[in-house]
C-alpha cells in the first residue's frame, strides 16, 4: 500500500505521485513498525503529524479487516450449503 506526501502537511494513501513509501497492505503492525522506527517519516522526508497518524491507523485497521480470512463456519462452501439437513 502506498503512502505519499503530496505537499506540506498532506499525506495520502493510494497510487499517487509525490514522495512516498510502500507499506504492507492490510497490516496495522507494519504501519506501527514504520511509525515507531521513524521509517515512514524518513521516506516522506518529513514528520507525520498526529492527525495523519490517526487517519493512517484507521485506514490500515479497515484494510486489515478486509484481509482477514473468511469464517469457514459461515462461508457456505460445501456440498450441502444452503440446504436443510
VMD Tcl script that builds the backbone (N, CA, C; Angstrom):
set m [mol new atoms 255]
animate dup $m
set s [atomselect $m all]
$s set {name element resname resid chain x y z} {
  {N N UNK 1 A 0.849 -1.155 0.000}
  {CA C UNK 1 A 0.000 0.000 0.000}
  {C C UNK 1 A 0.904 1.230 0.000}
  {N N UNK 2 A 0.635 2.172 -0.867}
  {CA C UNK 2 A 1.481 3.358 -0.979}
  {C C UNK 2 A 0.946 4.498 -0.126}
  {N N UNK 3 A 1.839 5.098 0.624}
  {CA C UNK 3 A 1.556 6.300 1.415}
  {C C UNK 3 A 2.477 7.378 0.869}
  {N N UNK 4 A 1.919 8.538 0.550}
  {CA C UNK 4 A 2.741 9.585 -0.066}
  {C C UNK 4 A 2.471 10.955 0.538}
  {N N UNK 5 A 3.472 11.795 0.432}
  {CA C UNK 5 A 3.329 13.204 0.819}
  {C C UNK 5 A 3.219 13.987 -0.484}
  {N N UNK 6 A 2.103 14.693 -0.640}
  {CA C UNK 6 A 1.898 15.450 -1.877}
  {C C UNK 6 A 2.188 16.924 -1.720}
  {N N UNK 7 A 2.406 17.360 -0.550}
  {CA C UNK 7 A 2.714 18.758 -0.310}
  {C C UNK 7 A 2.877 18.950 1.183}
  {N N UNK 8 A 3.135 20.168 1.585}
  {CA C UNK 8 A 3.298 20.423 3.016}
  {C C UNK 8 A 2.026 20.046 3.780}
  {N N UNK 9 A 2.167 19.132 4.718}
  {CA C UNK 9 A 1.036 18.755 5.560}
  {C C UNK 9 A 0.012 17.858 4.907}
  {N N UNK 10 A 0.289 17.314 3.735}
  {CA C UNK 10 A -0.691 16.464 3.052}
  {C C UNK 10 A -0.116 15.063 2.841}
  {N N UNK 11 A -0.688 14.090 3.567}
  {CA C UNK 11 A -0.292 12.694 3.440}
  {C C UNK 11 A -1.489 11.937 2.905}
  {N N UNK 12 A -1.287 11.172 1.831}
  {CA C UNK 12 A -2.384 10.452 1.190}
  {C C UNK 12 A -2.015 8.985 0.996}
  {N N UNK 13 A -3.046 8.156 0.831}
  {CA C UNK 13 A -2.864 6.729 0.593}
  {C C UNK 13 A -3.382 6.419 -0.796}
  {N N UNK 14 A -2.612 5.649 -1.560}
  {CA C UNK 14 A -3.054 5.239 -2.886}
  {C C UNK 14 A -1.976 5.456 -3.921}
  {N N UNK 15 A -2.325 5.151 -5.141}
  {CA C UNK 15 A -1.400 5.278 -6.268}
  {C C UNK 15 A -1.372 6.729 -6.724}
  {N N UNK 16 A -0.604 7.531 -6.015}
  {CA C UNK 16 A -0.500 8.952 -6.318}
  {C C UNK 16 A 0.968 9.338 -6.421}
  {N N UNK 17 A 1.210 10.471 -7.004}
  {CA C UNK 17 A 2.574 10.970 -7.105}
  {C C UNK 17 A 3.019 11.569 -5.785}
  {N N UNK 18 A 4.244 11.970 -5.750}
  {CA C UNK 18 A 4.783 12.587 -4.546}
  {C C UNK 18 A 5.779 11.675 -3.866}
  {N N UNK 19 A 6.428 12.207 -2.862}
  {CA C UNK 19 A 7.420 11.449 -2.093}
  {C C UNK 19 A 6.680 10.394 -1.289}
  {N N UNK 20 A 7.014 9.109 -1.464}
  {CA C UNK 20 A 6.216 8.094 -0.808}
  {C C UNK 20 A 6.967 6.881 -0.322}
  {N N UNK 21 A 6.185 5.977 0.251}
  {CA C UNK 21 A 6.702 4.722 0.777}
  {C C UNK 21 A 5.666 3.637 0.540}
  {N N UNK 22 A 6.143 2.407 0.366}
  {CA C UNK 22 A 5.259 1.259 0.229}
  {C C UNK 22 A 5.223 0.531 1.563}
  {N N UNK 23 A 4.020 0.269 2.058}
  {CA C UNK 23 A 3.841 -0.480 3.300}
  {C C UNK 23 A 2.999 -1.718 3.020}
  {N N UNK 24 A 3.074 -2.689 3.917}
  {CA C UNK 24 A 2.320 -3.939 3.775}
  {C C UNK 24 A 0.823 -3.643 3.771}
  {N N UNK 25 A 0.139 -4.024 2.713}
  {CA C UNK 25 A -1.306 -3.781 2.620}
  {C C UNK 25 A -2.035 -4.563 3.696}
  {N N UNK 26 A -2.937 -3.895 4.394}
  {CA C UNK 26 A -3.765 -4.562 5.378}
  {C C UNK 26 A -3.041 -4.952 6.650}
  {N N UNK 27 A -1.870 -4.383 6.913}
  {CA C UNK 27 A -1.112 -4.755 8.098}
  {C C UNK 27 A -0.899 -3.545 8.995}
  {N N UNK 28 A -1.715 -3.467 10.038}
  {CA C UNK 28 A -1.558 -2.390 11.002}
  {C C UNK 28 A -0.203 -2.504 11.695}
  {N N UNK 29 A 0.261 -3.735 11.937}
  {CA C UNK 29 A 1.561 -3.944 12.576}
  {C C UNK 29 A 2.686 -3.355 11.728}
  {N N UNK 30 A 2.580 -3.483 10.421}
  {CA C UNK 30 A 3.584 -2.930 9.507}
  {C C UNK 30 A 3.617 -1.404 9.631}
  {N N UNK 31 A 2.446 -0.782 9.651}
  {CA C UNK 31 A 2.373 0.674 9.817}
  {C C UNK 31 A 2.978 1.084 11.151}
  {N N UNK 32 A 2.613 0.378 12.222}
  {CA C UNK 32 A 3.121 0.721 13.555}
  {C C UNK 32 A 4.645 0.618 13.609}
  {N N UNK 33 A 5.218 -0.413 12.973}
  {CA C UNK 33 A 6.685 -0.542 12.935}
  {C C UNK 33 A 7.303 0.624 12.181}
  {N N UNK 34 A 6.713 0.988 11.051}
  {CA C UNK 34 A 7.254 2.096 10.247}
  {C C UNK 34 A 7.193 3.414 11.017}
  {N N UNK 35 A 6.124 3.606 11.789}
  {CA C UNK 35 A 5.999 4.825 12.597}
  {C C UNK 35 A 6.993 4.811 13.753}
  {N N UNK 36 A 7.081 3.674 14.458}
  {CA C UNK 36 A 7.944 3.575 15.632}
  {C C UNK 36 A 9.416 3.753 15.274}
  {N N UNK 37 A 9.837 3.209 14.146}
  {CA C UNK 37 A 11.241 3.297 13.737}
  {C C UNK 37 A 11.563 4.610 13.031}
  {N N UNK 38 A 10.536 5.412 12.737}
  {CA C UNK 38 A 10.757 6.658 12.014}
  {C C UNK 38 A 10.950 6.435 10.526}
  {N N UNK 39 A 10.710 5.204 10.060}
  {CA C UNK 39 A 10.935 4.881 8.651}
  {C C UNK 39 A 9.968 5.626 7.731}
  {N N UNK 40 A 8.714 5.768 8.167}
  {CA C UNK 40 A 7.740 6.471 7.319}
  {C C UNK 40 A 8.114 7.950 7.197}
  {N N UNK 41 A 8.455 8.566 8.299}
  {CA C UNK 41 A 8.858 9.978 8.261}
  {C C UNK 41 A 10.102 10.167 7.398}
  {N N UNK 42 A 11.032 9.237 7.488}
  {CA C UNK 42 A 12.240 9.308 6.662}
  {C C UNK 42 A 11.897 9.194 5.185}
  {N N UNK 43 A 11.038 8.233 4.855}
  {CA C UNK 43 A 10.670 8.028 3.450}
  {C C UNK 43 A 9.912 9.226 2.894}
  {N N UNK 44 A 9.090 9.837 3.734}
  {CA C UNK 44 A 8.313 11.002 3.290}
  {C C UNK 44 A 9.096 12.298 3.423}
  {N N UNK 45 A 10.301 12.186 3.974}
  {CA C UNK 45 A 11.186 13.342 4.183}
  {C C UNK 45 A 10.508 14.445 4.984}
  {N N UNK 46 A 9.862 14.034 6.050}
  {CA C UNK 46 A 9.231 14.995 6.947}
  {C C UNK 46 A 8.384 14.279 7.972}
  {N N UNK 47 A 8.063 14.949 9.046}
  {CA C UNK 47 A 7.289 14.311 10.109}
  {C C UNK 47 A 5.864 13.971 9.666}
  {N N UNK 48 A 5.320 12.944 10.309}
  {CA C UNK 48 A 3.915 12.573 10.095}
  {C C UNK 48 A 3.200 12.994 11.368}
  {N N UNK 49 A 2.339 14.013 11.263}
  {CA C UNK 49 A 1.719 14.552 12.469}
  {C C UNK 49 A 0.667 13.599 13.050}
  {N N UNK 50 A 0.206 13.916 14.254}
  {CA C UNK 50 A -0.723 13.049 14.987}
  {C C UNK 50 A -2.027 12.828 14.229}
  {N N UNK 51 A -2.533 13.860 13.570}
  {CA C UNK 51 A -3.788 13.729 12.818}
  {C C UNK 51 A -3.636 12.725 11.676}
  {N N UNK 52 A -2.552 12.844 10.913}
  {CA C UNK 52 A -2.318 11.911 9.807}
  {C C UNK 52 A -2.054 10.501 10.332}
  {N N UNK 53 A -1.363 10.398 11.463}
  {CA C UNK 53 A -1.101 9.092 12.059}
  {C C UNK 53 A -2.415 8.396 12.402}
  {N N UNK 54 A -3.352 9.118 13.002}
  {CA C UNK 54 A -4.650 8.531 13.358}
  {C C UNK 54 A -5.419 8.104 12.116}
  {N N UNK 55 A -5.407 8.925 11.080}
  {CA C UNK 55 A -6.107 8.588 9.835}
  {C C UNK 55 A -5.481 7.344 9.207}
  {N N UNK 56 A -4.159 7.288 9.172}
  {CA C UNK 56 A -3.475 6.112 8.613}
  {C C UNK 56 A -3.806 4.853 9.412}
  {N N UNK 57 A -3.839 4.968 10.743}
  {CA C UNK 57 A -4.183 3.805 11.571}
  {C C UNK 57 A -5.582 3.307 11.252}
  {N N UNK 58 A -6.541 4.220 11.133}
  {CA C UNK 58 A -7.913 3.815 10.803}
  {C C UNK 58 A -7.952 3.147 9.434}
  {N N UNK 59 A -7.254 3.702 8.471}
  {CA C UNK 59 A -7.221 3.148 7.119}
  {C C UNK 59 A -6.636 1.736 7.133}
  {N N UNK 60 A -5.529 1.551 7.860}
  {CA C UNK 60 A -4.893 0.242 7.925}
  {C C UNK 60 A -5.731 -0.750 8.730}
  {N N UNK 61 A -6.453 -0.286 9.750}
  {CA C UNK 61 A -7.345 -1.173 10.500}
  {C C UNK 61 A -8.435 -1.721 9.585}
  {N N UNK 62 A -9.007 -0.859 8.767}
  {CA C UNK 62 A -10.039 -1.291 7.817}
  {C C UNK 62 A -9.433 -2.269 6.821}
  {N N UNK 63 A -8.249 -1.961 6.312}
  {CA C UNK 63 A -7.579 -2.853 5.380}
  {C C UNK 63 A -7.266 -4.204 6.002}
  {N N UNK 64 A -6.888 -4.203 7.279}
  {CA C UNK 64 A -6.588 -5.464 7.959}
  {C C UNK 64 A -7.842 -6.318 8.066}
  {N N UNK 65 A -8.980 -5.695 8.352}
  {CA C UNK 65 A -10.236 -6.453 8.424}
  {C C UNK 65 A -10.595 -7.038 7.072}
  {N N UNK 66 A -10.302 -6.324 6.008}
  {CA C UNK 66 A -10.617 -6.811 4.666}
  {C C UNK 66 A -9.728 -7.989 4.279}
  {N N UNK 67 A -8.521 -8.071 4.867}
  {CA C UNK 67 A -7.592 -9.148 4.533}
  {C C UNK 67 A -7.713 -10.357 5.455}
  {N N UNK 68 A -8.628 -10.301 6.440}
  {CA C UNK 68 A -8.820 -11.446 7.326}
  {C C UNK 68 A -9.458 -12.587 6.554}
  {N N UNK 69 A -9.065 -13.830 6.868}
  {CA C UNK 69 A -9.705 -14.963 6.189}
  {C C UNK 69 A -11.170 -15.056 6.592}
  {N N UNK 70 A -11.985 -15.523 5.669}
  {CA C UNK 70 A -13.412 -15.668 5.935}
  {C C UNK 70 A -13.626 -16.740 6.995}
  {N N UNK 71 A -14.661 -16.565 7.792}
  {CA C UNK 71 A -15.026 -17.541 8.811}
  {C C UNK 71 A -15.621 -18.743 8.111}
  {N N UNK 72 A -14.922 -19.871 8.163}
  {CA C UNK 72 A -15.346 -21.057 7.416}
  {C C UNK 72 A -16.692 -21.591 7.869}
  {N N UNK 73 A -17.064 -21.377 9.128}
  {CA C UNK 73 A -18.334 -21.914 9.611}
  {C C UNK 73 A -19.524 -21.208 8.977}
  {N N UNK 74 A -19.325 -19.989 8.510}
  {CA C UNK 74 A -20.431 -19.266 7.880}
  {C C UNK 74 A -20.188 -18.989 6.407}
  {N N UNK 75 A -19.140 -19.579 5.836}
  {CA C UNK 75 A -18.786 -19.292 4.458}
  {C C UNK 75 A -19.754 -19.924 3.469}
  {N N UNK 76 A -20.421 -20.996 3.877}
  {CA C UNK 76 A -21.386 -21.619 2.973}
  {C C UNK 76 A -20.735 -22.272 1.777}
  {N N UNK 77 A -19.606 -22.905 1.978}
  {CA C UNK 77 A -18.918 -23.509 0.837}
  {C C UNK 77 A -18.802 -25.013 1.024}
  {N N UNK 78 A -19.849 -25.694 0.809}
  {CA C UNK 78 A -19.822 -27.141 0.910}
  {C C UNK 78 A -20.938 -27.712 0.060}
  {N N UNK 79 A -20.945 -29.014 -0.122}
  {CA C UNK 79 A -21.964 -29.600 -0.980}
  {C C UNK 79 A -23.375 -29.409 -0.430}
  {N N UNK 80 A -23.507 -29.220 0.885}
  {CA C UNK 80 A -24.838 -29.061 1.474}
  {C C UNK 80 A -25.119 -27.626 1.878}
  {N N UNK 81 A -24.372 -26.691 1.349}
  {CA C UNK 81 A -24.562 -25.289 1.706}
  {C C UNK 81 A -25.947 -24.837 1.316}
  {N N UNK 82 A -26.585 -24.173 2.265}
  {CA C UNK 82 A -27.896 -23.610 1.974}
  {C C UNK 82 A -29.022 -24.627 1.981}
  {N N UNK 83 A -28.727 -25.870 2.298}
  {CA C UNK 83 A -29.751 -26.905 2.309}
  {C C UNK 83 A -29.994 -27.332 3.752}
  {N N UNK 84 A -31.239 -27.563 4.073}
  {CA C UNK 84 A -31.548 -28.052 5.407}
  {C C UNK 84 A -31.336 -29.550 5.429}
  {N N UNK 85 A -30.863 -30.073 6.585}
  {CA C UNK 85 A -30.495 -31.455 6.674}
  {C C UNK 85 A -31.560 -32.307 7.129}
}
mol reanalyze $m
mol bondsrecalc $m
mol representation Tube
mol addrep $m
